[in-house]
Amino acid sequence: MRLWFGMMLIVGISIGSGAYGNNSLVDSVGMLRENELPPLSFCGETVPTQEQQVARRLMKALADHATRNRALYRLRIRAAGFFAAIEPILAHYQIPPDFKYLPLVESALRSRAVSPKGAMGYWQLMPATARELGLTTRVGRDERQDLQKSTNAACRYLRYLHDQLGSWTLVAAAYNMGIGNLLKNIRRQQETDYYYLKLNPETGHYLYRIVAFKELLTNYRAYDHLIDSETIAYLSSPLPGEEVDDPDADLLSETLAEEAVGPAGTTALALPALPDESRRKVDEMQLAKLSALVHNGLRAKLVEAGKVEVGQVWTFTLIRGVELEGIRFEEGDLLYALLEDVDVTNGRMYFRTRKVWSLKNRTLTSLPLIAVDVSTGESGIPLPDLEALKAGWIVTWKAL
């Protein structure tokens, strides 16, 4: 069965081509410099920001979203609740988690969003397509407005598109313009890379809008030289019911509890139970070493998790500034960690840094760091569970 989507109308808080107002990011679109943007990816596929046109489109999308501060804050609140329902469904269909940002672009996560062409709901499904995907669309019972059912339907369609196209960036483009129209462009242009295809203006900017939301909601510190202070304030303001991180809380007992129990209060990160006779006793000297590790080591919160497979790269952001090996790192710097080994038997994983992105200098620094178990100071940390990752998993690093 072939499935077809009509043209999706972008609704929500994104701006089209109107005036953006005063914004330092907007002012920078016309004067990009080398290393202006941090390394970026969508569903594990690198965004080629070294290309001027790609960087310009991404910065325009960032500017579009970042000029509506109150709407962006409200969207953060909605996303915090809705992502918890969307993420497990994406995982069930083996859809990369980056697709959770797609309904932000489509509907601003509003069930009653309707386009002039009749697309409706969180995922803006056309009536005919929704019915082909198994949803009821009659008046009084339109399942496109049901978050769980519409997300399952959208995932089935995304899975179908990937089976046909083999690229998640092309999947996003096909979701917006229809797979038939996309394939016509691919055949005519003899080009299979989204970033180099010449598509209609809406689809040509569509993926950048998705990536812009991802960056603003998870990595806004990387753009504090481009986004004005008011926008940063809206992006960093605690959400209702959210506790504020305290990077300066440096009591060893608090840190041990945080990393052993997990930031969500789960016990997923606790060490496996060991017989009493095999437990290591921590003497005063060891305690002093561990305290120094907590005080002086790098502590970073998970931004983007890769698969639990050797060779995957996970991204963390520093939660406080620190000087290590003569190099000064600041809060918000990005740490790119390579997953070197997974010990399933003992429930442990081993990370080594790959690169650190400096917000201040806009440069990548190579630095040999390893993730350590703060309760022992040794490499290898307990495998987290999904709930721990959602809450912002915090890991401590030390120099080799």
C-alpha positions in Angstrom: 0.0 0.0 0.0 1.4 3.3 -1.0 0.9 6.2 1.4 0.8 9.8 0.4 0.9 13.0 2.3 -0.3 16.4 1.1 1.7 19.4 1.6 2.0 20.1 5.4 1.4 23.6 6.6 3.9 24.8 9.2 1.9 26.1 12.1 2.8 27.0 15.7 5.4 29.5 16.7 7.7 29.5 13.7 7.8 32.7 11.6 7.8 32.7 7.9 9.7 35.4 6.1 8.5 38.5 8.0 10.4 40.9 10.2 12.3 39.3 13.1 12.8 42.3 15.3 16.1 43.1 17.1 18.0 39.9 17.7 21.8 39.4 17.7 21.3 36.0 16.1 19.4 37.5 13.2 22.0 40.2 12.7 24.7 37.5 12.5 23.0 35.6 9.6 24.6 37.8 7.0 28.1 37.7 8.5 28.8 34.1 9.4 32.4 33.2 10.5 34.2 29.9 10.6 33.3 27.9 13.7 30.2 30.0 14.3 28.1 26.9 15.0 28.9 23.9 17.1 28.9 20.4 15.5 25.4 19.3 14.8 23.5 16.2 13.8 20.0 15.0 13.0 19.3 11.4 13.8 23.0 10.7 13.8 23.5 12.3 10.4 25.9 15.2 10.4 24.5 18.6 9.5 27.2 20.1 7.2 27.3 23.6 8.8 30.7 24.2 7.1 28.6 25.0 4.0 27.5 28.7 4.1 24.0 28.0 2.8 23.4 25.3 5.4 24.7 27.5 8.2 22.6 30.5 7.0 19.4 28.5 6.9 20.0 27.0 10.3 20.7 30.4 11.8 17.5 31.8 10.2 15.5 29.0 11.7 17.1 29.6 15.1 16.2 33.3 14.7 12.6 32.5 13.7 12.1 30.5 16.9 14.1 32.6 19.2 12.3 35.9 18.6 9.0 34.7 20.2 10.2 34.3 23.8 6.9 33.8 25.6 5.6 31.3 23.0 8.9 29.5 23.2 8.7 29.2 27.0 5.1 27.9 26.7 6.3 25.4 24.1 9.0 24.2 26.5 6.4 23.5 29.1 4.3 21.6 26.7 7.2 19.6 25.4 8.3 18.6 28.9 5.0 16.8 29.3 4.4 15.5 25.8 7.9 14.2 25.1 7.5 11.7 27.9 4.6 10.1 26.0 6.1 10.5 22.5 9.6 9.1 23.2 8.6 5.5 24.1 6.5 5.2 21.0 9.3 6.4 18.8 11.6 3.9 20.4 9.1 1.1 19.8 9.2 1.8 16.1 12.9 2.4 16.2 12.5 6.0 15.1 15.3 8.3 16.3 14.3 10.5 19.2 15.1 13.6 17.2 11.7 13.2 15.5 10.0 14.2 18.7 10.7 17.8 17.6 8.8 17.4 14.4 5.3 18.0 15.9 6.7 21.2 17.5 7.1 22.5 13.9 3.9 21.0 12.7 1.5 21.9 15.4 3.3 23.4 18.4 2.0 20.3 20.1 -1.6 21.4 19.9 -4.2 18.7 19.2 -6.7 21.1 17.5 -4.2 22.6 15.1 -5.7 22.6 11.6 -4.1 23.6 8.3 -6.1 25.2 5.4 -5.8 21.9 3.5 -7.3 19.9 6.3 -4.2 18.4 8.0 -5.0 18.1 11.7 -3.6 17.2 15.1 -0.2 17.0 16.7 1.4 15.4 13.6 -0.8 17.3 11.1 -2.0 14.3 9.2 -4.2 14.7 6.2 -7.6 12.9 6.5 -7.0 10.3 3.7 -3.5 9.5 5.0 -4.8 9.2 8.6 -7.4 6.7 7.5 -4.8 4.7 5.6 -2.8 4.6 8.8 -5.7 3.2 10.7 -7.1 6.3 12.4 -10.7 7.4 12.6 -11.4 10.9 11.3 -15.1 11.4 11.5 -16.6 14.4 13.2 -16.8 14.0 16.9 -14.1 11.3 16.9 -11.0 12.4 15.1 -8.1 10.2 16.3 -5.6 12.7 14.9 -6.2 14.6 18.1 -5.3 11.6 20.2 -1.6 11.9 21.1 -0.9 8.2 21.5 -2.9 7.0 18.5 -1.7 9.7 16.2 1.9 9.2 17.3 1.7 5.5 16.5 0.2 6.3 13.1 2.9 8.9 12.4 5.6 6.4 13.4 4.3 3.8 11.0 4.5 6.3 8.2 8.0 7.5 9.2 9.1 3.8 9.3 7.6 3.3 5.8 9.4 6.4 4.5 12.7 5.3 5.8 12.3 1.8 4.3 11.9 3.6 0.9 14.5 6.3 1.3 17.1 5.1 3.7 17.9 8.5 5.1 16.2 10.2 8.1 16.8 13.7 6.7 15.0 12.6 3.5 12.3 11.1 5.6 11.7 14.5 7.2 11.6 16.1 3.8 9.2 13.5 2.5 6.9 14.0 5.5 6.6 17.6 4.6 6.2 17.5 0.8 5.2 13.9 0.1 7.4 11.0 -1.0 6.3 11.3 -4.6 7.3 14.9 -5.0 10.6 14.3 -3.2 11.5 11.4 -5.5 10.7 13.5 -8.5 13.2 16.1 -7.3 15.8 13.4 -6.5 15.5 11.9 -10.0 15.5 15.3 -11.8 18.5 16.7 -9.8 20.4 13.4 -9.5 21.0 14.3 -5.8 20.2 12.3 -2.7 21.5 14.6 0.0 18.8 16.8 1.5 21.2 19.6 2.2 22.1 19.9 -1.5 18.7 19.3 -3.0 16.8 22.3 -4.4 13.4 22.0 -2.9 10.4 24.3 -2.5 11.0 27.0 0.2 8.9 25.3 2.8 10.6 21.9 2.5 14.0 23.5 2.0 13.8 25.0 5.4 11.7 22.3 7.1 14.5 20.2 8.6 16.3 23.3 9.8 13.2 24.3 11.8 13.3 20.9 13.5 17.0 21.1 14.3 16.6 24.6 15.6 14.0 23.5 18.1 16.3 20.6 19.2 19.2 23.0 19.7 17.2 25.7 21.5 15.5 23.3 23.9 18.7 21.2 24.7 21.7 23.2 23.8 20.9 26.9 23.9 24.1 27.7 25.7 26.1 27.0 22.5 24.4 30.0 21.0 24.6 32.6 23.8 26.9 34.7 21.6 24.2 34.8 19.0 20.9 34.8 21.0 20.0 37.9 23.1 19.9 37.7 26.9 16.1 37.8 27.1 15.8 34.7 25.0 18.5 32.9 27.0 16.5 33.8 30.2 13.3 32.3 28.8 15.2 29.1 27.7 17.0 28.8 31.1 14.1 29.6 33.4 13.0 26.6 35.4 9.7 25.0 34.3 6.8 24.7 36.7 7.7 22.0 39.3 11.3 21.8 38.0 14.1 22.0 40.5 17.0 24.3 39.7 20.4 22.5 39.3 22.9 23.6 41.9 26.4 23.2 40.2 28.1 24.5 43.4 26.6 21.9 45.7 29.8 20.1 46.3 29.3 18.0 49.4 30.6 14.6 48.6 27.6 12.8 50.1 25.2 14.8 47.9 27.2 14.1 44.8 27.4 10.4 45.6 23.7 10.2 46.1 23.0 12.1 42.9 25.1 9.9 40.7 24.4 6.5 42.4 20.7 7.0 42.7 20.0 9.1 39.6 18.6 12.6 39.1 15.1 11.4 38.9 15.2 9.6 42.3 15.4 6.2 40.6 17.8 3.5 41.6 18.8 2.7 38.0 22.4 4.0 38.5 23.1 2.2 41.7 26.0 -0.2 41.7 25.2 -3.9 41.5 24.8 -5.6 44.9 28.0 -7.3 46.0 28.6 -9.7 48.8 29.7 -7.9 52.0 33.1 -9.5 52.0 33.9 -8.1 48.5 32.8 -4.5 49.2 35.6 -2.0 49.1 36.0 0.0 52.3 36.7 3.6 51.6 39.2 5.0 54.1 39.9 8.6 54.8 42.6 8.9 52.1 40.3 7.4 49.5 37.5 9.7 50.6 39.8 12.7 50.2 40.6 11.5 46.7 37.0 11.1 45.8 36.2 14.5 47.2 38.9 16.0 45.1 37.4 14.2 42.1 34.0 15.7 42.8 35.4 19.2 43.4 37.9 19.3 40.5 36.6 16.9 37.9 34.4 17.8 35.0 30.7 17.2 35.7 28.5 17.0 32.7 24.8 16.5 32.0 23.6 14.3 29.1 22.2 16.2 26.2 21.9 13.5 23.5 22.3 9.8 24.0 23.5 7.5 21.3 22.7 3.8 21.1 24.2 1.6 23.8 26.7 0.2 21.3 30.4 0.4 21.1 31.5 3.3 18.8 28.4 5.5 19.5 29.0 9.2 20.4 27.0 10.7 23.3 26.9 14.4 23.9 27.1 16.0 27.4 27.1 19.7 28.5 29.2 20.9 31.4 27.1 22.0 34.4 29.9 24.1 35.9 33.2 25.7 34.9 36.5 24.1 35.9 40.2 24.2 35.0 41.7 20.8 34.1 45.2 20.0 32.7 45.8 23.8 32.3 42.6 24.2 30.1 39.7 26.2 31.3 36.3 24.8 30.6 33.1 26.8 31.1 29.5 25.9 32.0 27.6 24.9 28.9 30.7 23.6 27.0 29.9 20.5 25.0 31.7 17.2 25.6 31.6 14.6 22.8 32.1 11.1 24.4 32.8 7.9 22.6 31.3 4.7 24.1 34.3 2.4 24.1 32.9 -0.7 25.8 29.7 -2.1 27.3 29.9 -4.7 30.0 26.4 -6.2 30.0 27.3 -8.8 32.7 28.2 -6.2 35.2 25.9 -3.5 33.9 28.6 -1.0 33.2 29.6 1.3 30.3 33.0 2.9 29.5 33.3 6.4 27.9 36.2 8.4 26.7 36.0 12.0 25.5 36.3 12.5 21.8 36.1 16.3 21.6 35.1 19.3 23.7 33.4 22.3 22.1 34.3 25.6 23.7 31.4 28.1 23.7 33.8 31.0 24.4 36.4 30.2 21.7 34.2 28.4 19.2 36.8 25.7 18.9 37.0 21.9 19.3 39.6 20.8 21.8 41.0 17.3 22.0 41.4 16.2 25.6 41.8 12.6 27.0 39.1 12.2 29.6 37.3 9.2 30.9 34.0 8.8 32.7 34.4 7.6 36.2 32.3 6.0 38.9 32.3 8.7 41.6 31.9 6.2 44.4 35.2 4.5 43.5 37.0 7.0 41.3 37.5 4.2 38.7 36.5 4.1 35.1 33.3 2.4 34.1 29.9 3.7 35.2 26.6 1.9 35.8 24.2 1.6 32.8 21.3 4.1 33.2 17.7 3.4 32.4 15.4 5.5 30.3 14.0 7.4 33.2 17.4 8.4 34.3 18.3 9.6 30.9 15.1 11.7 30.6 15.9 13.5 33.8 19.4 14.7 32.7 21.9 12.1 33.6 25.1 13.6 35.2 28.5 12.0 34.8 31.9 12.9 36.3 35.0 12.9 34.2 38.7 12.9 35.0 41.9 13.3 33.0 43.9 10.3 32.0 
